Amino acid sequence: MLTLPVIVIGFIVLYLANSIKVLREYERGVIFRLGRVLKKPKGPGLIFVFPPIDRMVRVSLRIIVMDIPP
């Protein structure tokens, strides 16, 4: 009888642990909720994304430098 609540609490803890994302200073997160883009991208820090409903795509703001031979 005690194992069922422990299993349920374990699943809840795993779900919440998977919903926390960390964005670095040079990244922004574009959130798709049910396939539609939310209005504002998320900035750096801790972001909560709920997996069955939301999907986050990381966008890097760093400049990419390429050497072009003369």
C-alpha positions in Angstrom: 0.0 0.0 0.0 2.8 2.4 0.8 4.6 1.7 -2.5 2.0 3.4 -4.7 2.3 6.8 -3.1 6.1 6.5 -3.2 6.0 5.7 -6.9 3.6 8.6 -7.7 5.8 11.0 -5.7 8.9 9.7 -7.5 7.2 10.3 -10.9 6.3 13.8 -9.9 9.8 14.6 -8.7 11.3 13.3 -12.0 8.7 15.3 -14.1 9.6 18.5 -12.2 13.3 17.8 -12.5 13.0 17.4 -16.3 11.0 20.6 -16.6 13.8 22.9 -15.3 16.1 24.2 -18.0 19.1 26.6 -17.6 19.8 29.2 -20.2 23.3 30.8 -20.3 23.9 34.6 -20.7 24.5 34.2 -24.4 21.4 32.0 -25.1 17.7 32.7 -25.5 14.9 30.1 -25.4 12.0 30.1 -27.8 9.1 28.3 -26.3 6.6 26.4 -28.4 3.3 25.8 -26.6 1.2 23.2 -28.4 3.1 24.0 -31.6 2.7 27.8 -31.4 5.4 30.3 -30.5 5.0 32.2 -27.3 5.3 36.0 -27.7 8.5 36.7 -25.9 11.7 34.5 -25.9 12.9 33.6 -22.5 16.1 35.1 -21.2 19.0 33.7 -19.2 18.4 31.9 -16.0 16.1 29.1 -14.8 13.2 28.3 -17.1 10.3 26.0 -16.4 9.2 24.1 -19.5 6.4 21.5 -19.1 7.3 18.6 -21.5 4.0 17.4 -22.9 2.8 20.9 -23.6 5.9 23.0 -24.1 9.0 22.6 -26.2 12.1 24.9 -26.0 14.6 25.6 -28.7 17.9 27.2 -27.6 19.1 30.1 -29.8 22.7 31.2 -29.4 23.5 34.9 -29.6 27.2 34.4 -30.0 28.9 35.7 -33.1 30.4 33.0 -35.4 33.7 33.9 -36.9 35.0 32.1 -40.0 38.4 32.5 -41.6 38.3 33.1 -45.3 41.6 32.3 -47.0 42.9 35.0 -49.3 
